[in-house]
Amino acid sequence: MSQAAGEKKMEKFDVVIRDGRLIDGTGAPAQAMDVAISGERIAAIAAPQDSGHWLGALEIDASDRVLAPGFIDVHTHDDNAVLINPAMAAKISQGVTTVIVGNCGISLAPITDIDPPPPLNLLGGRESFHYESMAAYLAAVEAARPSVNVAALVGHGTLRVGRMDDLNRTATTDEIADMRDKLAASLAAGAIGLSTGLHYKTSDAANMEEVIALAEVVSATGGIYTTHMRDEADHIMASLQETQTTAQRANVPVVVSHHKCSGPANWGRSGETLAFIEEARNSVTMGLDAYPYAAGSTVLDPDWVNDQIRIMITTSEPHPEASGRDLADIAAEWACSLKEAAIRLSPGGAIYFQIDEADMQRILAYPPTMIGSDGLPHDEHPHPRLWGTFPRVLGHYCRELGLFDLETAVHKMTGLPAKTFGLADRGTVQVGAFADLVVFDPARIIDRATFENPLQQSIGIDYVLVNGTLSLLQGNLCPDRAGQVVRNH
């Protein structure tokens, strides 16, 4: 019996997602579109009236939902987490399908046999640092097969610790040459760029010439340079100038990590810093990321302790019972100064309530700003950004406060980071792209993690697919993990 005139032949796909509002990651307006997946890539996109002949082995009803590209967390410290906890519940439950590791000058490779000094210890203890090369680390990620894709930066601090006998000075010519070689080998293995943490004691003695010498290696491969700048407080403008000059001289695109104006004395300066970045973008390729919280989190450093801001302990090796408590309360209990309490609690981690909400909102709203969680997965009592960043942007800052529209919010966490970091065929919904997709309820999505109870899963994320594989179903983790290493070539 012949097919009726005008009737289309059935097309079979692995997955068909129907009746959703497609926000494609480019910033374009939402539109009603169905999406079909074959294998790990998007095979077809069509209006609902044109997809009636599609047949999916798995059919997903996205009615009253948004269908978007999977979110890209551009600023993570998940280097070790993807190996020891490959389910990556904190990220996949937020709709994150790709993480960029190795930020702030801290990477798990290439370095072995060290007692990691702060901040390298944010990634784990001595037992975690056993990857002599980036190739070995990326092979381990592939073997672990995490639920999320992984792109890796090489940490400047890691290179320094692995080569230098004294971190309190600028590297010598020979040391720089050796670090350049290790960086080049890491990039050849698939790393996407270099990160610095010039604020930290592992790297603050490095001068600009040392950083430029390394960034030039990245330039030759078309990679990217990201920086936790030397200062985000009183000397923030000088640090931005150093960042611009480094990028110009090395001819490399740069991303300013977790942009903020730290400390009460600098609250309100984001107008000044964003004006500088806007002007700098005329001469260099400069991007930035931010997280949607008025507090940061990193190592507990007694030298950073003062009574101007609230400080909460996230982890303490000598006093694990202090986790989740305020430093001021502990110091009062011990009848000692804040600094003495911090010394007694070290090594450890802390949340610093050092950011002004108005500054943070201004930075988030700035069009070039990408979203990065900067979550610390190994803290006993982590900053809530580990579990809540992306739903918080979509729910609180987009829906409740109207800081930007939904298309803009999605672009900041999909198409913009994919383009900035050179993640080919990711970040937008288009035929031929990898099927990293999230279906969420724009009316319900919100973070649940708080500073007091940070390990709370967000709500409103219904489905997550990574490379075409269903990874989250109605908020529940699926057993199949399909993350890939995303290389720079």
GUKOLTOR-428509 format. One record per residue (C-alpha): residue in one letter; y negated, z negated, x. Coordinates in pm, whole numbers, padded with zeros to 5 digits, always signed. Layout:
aYZX ...
This chain:
m+00000+00000+00000 s-00330+00106+00156 q-00619-00134+00214 a-00875-00125-00069 a-01187+00076+00003 g-01456-00133+00169 e-01220-00423+00229 k-01220-00536+00590 k-00899-00598+00780 m-00826-00965+00846 e-00928-01081+01194 k-00742-01373+01345 f-00906-01632+01570 d-00806-01966+01718 v-01097-02150+01555 v-01344-02054+01284 i-01644-02279+01210 r-01794-02200+00869 d-02110-02267+00670 g-02306-02452+00938 r-02672-02431+01031 l-02653-02265+01369 i-02907-02389+01625 d-02816-02166+01916 g-02982-02354+02205 t-03252-02098+02280 g-03516-02275+02073 a-03494-02009+01800 p-03502-02119+01434 a-03180-02237+01275 q-02990-01988+01062 a-02675-01986+00852 m-02401-01847+01074 d-02025-01871+01116 v-01871-01879+01462 a-01523-01769+01569 i-01345-01869+01889 s-01062-01701+02079 g-00923-01893+02373 e-01204-02067+02556 r-01488-01839+02452 i-01692-01747+02147 a-01550-01427+02001 a-01775-01354+01703 i-02088-01475+01522 a-02174-01358+01173 a-02352-01455+00854 p-02120-01624+00601 q-02118-01317+00375 d-01987-01110+00667 s-01707-01339+00786 g-01487-01359+00480 h-01218-01155+00658 w-01193-01404+00945 l-00886-01623+00963 g-00876-01922+01197 a-00567-02110+01310 l-00809-02403+01281 e-01085-02381+01023 i-01378-02624+01043 d-01609-02677+00746 a-01961-02736+00881 s-02135-02749+00542 d-02454-02957+00555 r-02408-02983+00931 v-02571-02837+01239 l-02359-02627+01474 a-02505-02632+01826 p-02403-02576+02186 g-02239-02878+02348 f-02497-03101+02509 i-02548-03093+02887 d-02617-03430+03047 v-02824-03324+03347 h-02847-03665+03506 t-02527-03866+03537 h-02343-04089+03779 d-02006-03993+03635 d-01866-03876+03972 n-01588-04135+03966 a-01568-04185+03590 v-01436-03832+03531 l-01147-03918+03765 i-01054-04270+03655 n-01143-04236+03286 p-01107-03863+03215 a-01122-03913+02836 m-01497-03973+02893 a-01539-04136+02552 a-01899-04241+02620 k-02004-03879+02666 i-01779-03673+02441 s-01862-03906+02148 q-02229-03809+02191 g-02155-03436+02182 v-02188-03402+02560 t-01961-03125+02692 t-02096-03091+03049 v-02210-03354+03298 i-02397-03300+03622 v-02285-03556+03879 g-02414-03645+04225 n-02768-03741+04125 c-03018-03967+04306 g-02877-03886+04648 i-02544-04045+04552 s-02223-03841+04547 l-01856-03929+04594 a-01816-03649+04850 p-01824-03560+05132 i-01755-03906+05281 t-01458-04133+05353 d-01374-04481+05478 i-01697-04665+05404 d-01801-04987+05242 p-02061-04817+05022 p-02410-04963+05055 p-02639-04970+04752 p-02687-04739+04570 l-02363-04562+04666 n-02180-04863+04525 l-02292-04753+04178 l-01998-04511+04196 g-01737-04769+04296 g-01608-04960+04596 r-01450-04854+04923 e-01137-04734+04744 s-01337-04467+04563 f-01480-04291+04869 h-01191-04088+05006 y-01303-03727+04968 e-01379-03581+05308 s-01501-03259+05151 m-01658-03142+04826 a-01363-02903+04793 a-01126-03202+04787 y-01339-03381+04528 l-01364-03079+04299 a-00987-03026+04330 a-00937-03386+04220 v-01162-03327+03918 e-00961-03020+03824 a-00637-03218+03856 a-00777-03500+03638 r-00883-03246+03374 p-01155-03459+03213 s-01268-03395+02858 v-01606-03270+02984 n-01709-02995+03224 v-01834-03116+03563 a-02099-02964+03791 a-02166-03146+04117 l-02468-03207+04337 v-02440-03323+04699 g-02611-03655+04763 h-02855-03678+05054 g-02782-04051+05076 t-02411-03977+05102 l-02475-03729+05384 r-02689-03985+05569 v-02442-04272+05532 g-02162-04046+05650 r-02341-03931+05964 m-02601-04187+06078 d-02546-04516+06257 d-02888-04646+06154 l-03035-04558+05816 n-03372-04714+05898 r-03499-04407+06078 t-03539-04033+06039 a-03232-03830+06128 t-03218-03667+06471 t-03195-03292+06521 d-02818-03317+06579 e-02768-03537+06274 i-02966-03297+06056 a-02759-03006+06191 d-02436-03187+06102 m-02565-03276+05754 r-02668-02915+05701 d-02316-02803+05792 k-02159-03048+05548 l-02403-02944+05278 a-02332-02574+05338 a-01956-02636+05318 s-02004-02832+04994 l-02208-02551+04841 a-01947-02299+04950 a-01686-02511+04770 g-01885-02490+04448 a-02148-02766+04449 i-02461-02651+04267 g-02726-02816+04482 l-02867-03118+04664 s-03004-03446+04529 t-03217-03709+04699 g-03282-04074+04625 l-03583-04129+04848 h-03663-04453+04666 y-03345-04616+04799 k-03291-04791+05130 t-03023-04541+05231 s-03286-04266+05237 d-03640-04403+05233 a-03670-04363+05612 a-03609-03989+05581 n-03928-03790+05620 m-04016-03474+05434 e-03909-03253+05726 e-03555-03392+05706 v-03535-03316+05335 i-03683-02968+05375 a-03425-02886+05645 l-03148-02965+05396 a-03317-02806+05095 e-03342-02479+05291 v-02961-02465+05296 v-02962-02491+04917 s-03220-02215+04890 a-02991-01975+05076 t-02721-02017+04810 g-02946-02002+04505 g-02883-02369+04429 i-03111-02642+04300 y-03278-02952+04445 t-03314-03268+04233 t-03500-03579+04341 h-03530-03944+04255 m-03872-03946+04412 r-03993-04182+04682 d-04209-04372+04437 e-04239-04376+04057 a-04500-04653+04050 d-04832-04696+04232 h-04779-04396+04462 i-04631-04163+04202 m-04890-03889+04258 a-04820-03878+04632 s-04449-03854+04553 l-04506-03566+04312 q-04710-03391+04581 e-04427-03443+04831 t-04181-03301+04579 q-04394-02992+04523 t-04448-02936+04897 t-04077-02977+04972 a-03984-02722+04707 q-04252-02479+04825 r-04159-02496+05191 a-03786-02479+05127 n-03831-02210+04861 v-03602-02394+04622 p-03627-02486+04252 v-03671-02860+04202 v-03606-03109+03922 v-03787-03443+03908 s-03522-03693+03803 h-03576-03944+03520 h-03953-03900+03524 k-04138-04223+03445 c-04445-04425+03535 s-04301-04759+03648 g-04460-05099+03607 p-04743-05224+03385 a-05007-05122+03643 n-04903-04758+03592 w-04855-04749+03217 g-05057-04469+03062 r-05047-04243+03369 s-04802-03991+03222 g-05092-03772+03116 e-05191-03749+03483 t-04837-03688+03609 l-04756-03424+03348 a-05082-03243+03422 f-04977-03230+03788 i-04632-03097+03699 e-04783-02835+03467 e-05012-02714+03746 a-04732-02726+04005 r-04518-02502+03786 n-04762-02220+03861 s-04649-02218+04225 v-04295-02362+04228 t-04003-02373+03989 m-04027-02737+03884 g-03838-02905+03602 l-03785-03266+03498 d-03553-03483+03296 a-03597-03810+03109 y-03400-04060+02905 p-03516-04194+02566 y-03555-04562+02655 a-03843-04777+02785 a-03620-04931+03051 g-03437-04811+03359 s-03119-04931+03525 t-03000-04927+03883 v-02893-05163+04160 l-03024-05519+04161 d-03265-05531+04455 p-03439-05864+04522 d-03733-05673+04670 w-03798-05510+04330 v-03799-05836+04136 n-04122-05971+03984 d-04233-06166+03680 q-04427-05875+03525 i-04127-05722+03352 r-03806-05836+03188 i-03494-05786+03402 m-03141-05799+03259 i-02833-05827+03480 t-02576-05552+03417 t-02323-05656+03678 s-02290-05911+03959 e-02006-05930+04207 p-02049-06302+04295 h-02140-06406+03940 p-01970-06175+03686 e-02052-06427+03414 a-02421-06330+03453 s-02358-05985+03308 g-02580-05922+03006 r-02812-06215+03076 d-03181-06209+03166 l-03269-06285+03527 a-03545-06524+03417 d-03298-06735+03218 i-03058-06750+03511 a-03336-06847+03753 a-03451-07123+03516 e-03096-07250+03484 w-03057-07254+03861 a-03405-07400+03913 c-03498-07129+04163 s-03732-06832+04193 l-03651-06492+04042 k-03606-06346+04389 e-03372-06624+04501 a-03167-06577+04185 a-03149-06203+04252 i-03030-06269+04608 r-02756-06501+04480 l-02649-06244+04219 s-02632-05954+04466 p-02465-05715+04502 g-02515-05622+04142 g-02701-05407+03894 a-02993-05461+03659 i-03193-05315+03373 y-03567-05311+03446 f-03794-05299+03140 q-04062-05118+03339 i-04162-04823+03118 d-04427-04791+02848 e-04295-04647+02521 a-04599-04420+02479 d-04549-04276+02829 m-04180-04220+02763 q-04253-04039+02436 r-04519-03822+02600 i-04274-03724+02874 l-03992-03655+02624 a-04222-03435+02415 y-04340-03228+02714 p-04172-02887+02657 p-04005-02848+03001 t-03843-03195+02987 m-03462-03195+02974 i-03249-03488+02858 g-03040-03687+03105 s-02872-04019+03033 d-02866-04166+03386 g-02590-04390+03250 l-02396-04613+03488 p-02033-04615+03371 h-01912-04884+03614 d-02153-05157+03503 e-01997-05449+03316 h-02285-05452+03068 p-02438-05106+03099 h-02772-04977+02981 p-02724-04843+02624 r-02819-04494+02743 l-02458-04452+02865 w-02335-04434+02504 g-02649-04350+02307 t-02888-04106+02477 f-02831-03780+02293 p-02792-03912+01936 r-03099-04129+02003 v-03307-03821+02085 l-03180-03635+01777 g-03186-03930+01537 h-03469-04159+01639 y-03717-03939+01824 c-03657-03613+01637 r-03569-03713+01280 e-03737-04053+01244 l-04048-04013+01461 g-04090-03635+01444 l-04163-03607+01816 f-04031-03248+01805 d-03827-03032+01570 l-03450-03011+01581 e-03445-02671+01750 t-03662-02805+02032 a-03450-03118+02070 v-03132-02912+02097 h-03294-02670+02344 k-03387-02961+02571 m-03020-03059+02599 t-02852-02715+02598 g-03021-02384+02679 l-03294-02530+02899 p-03061-02726+03131 a-02807-02442+03146 k-03080-02204+03263 t-03236-02459+03500 f-02909-02548+03673 g-02758-02199+03664 l-02462-02288+03441 a-02341-01941+03351 d-02228-01872+02993 r-02306-02225+02878 g-02587-02388+02682 t-02627-02122+02412 v-02414-01997+02125 q-02355-01630+02189 v-02058-01396+02194 g-01877-01423+02527 a-02010-01769+02610 f-01776-02062+02668 a-01700-02234+02338 d-01867-02567+02417 l-01982-02663+02069 v-02084-02966+01865 v-02103-03009+01488 f-02326-03297+01380 d-02492-03437+01070 p-02870-03416+01123 a-02929-03667+00844 r-02699-03935+00991 i-02687-03890+01366 i-02810-04198+01549 d-02730-04419+01845 r-02566-04758+01789 a-02569-04890+02146 t-02826-05163+02212 f-02932-05363+02518 e-02744-05660+02373 n-02435-05460+02264 p-02429-05143+02475 l-02069-05029+02427 q-02121-04896+02074 q-02029-04541+01979 s-02297-04330+01813 i-02248-04192+01463 g-02305-03851+01309 i-02107-03639+01558 d-01825-03476+01359 y-01663-03225+01594 v-01684-03142+01963 l-01514-02846+02126 v-01495-02798+02502 n-01394-02452+02621 g-01255-02384+02274 t-01042-02699+02263 l-01106-02958+01993 s-01206-03274+02182 l-01358-03492+01908 l-01254-03494+01543 q-01461-03693+01291 g-01571-03926+01570 n-01220-03974+01710 l-01110-03858+02055 c-00849-03582+02061 p-00562-03590+02312 d-00623-03247+02463 r-00876-03239+02746 a-01018-02905+02852 g-01307-02973+03091 q-01358-02742+03386 v-01540-02759+03718 v-01857-02552+03685 r-01925-02394+04022 n-02233-02221+04156 h-02051-01890+04199 
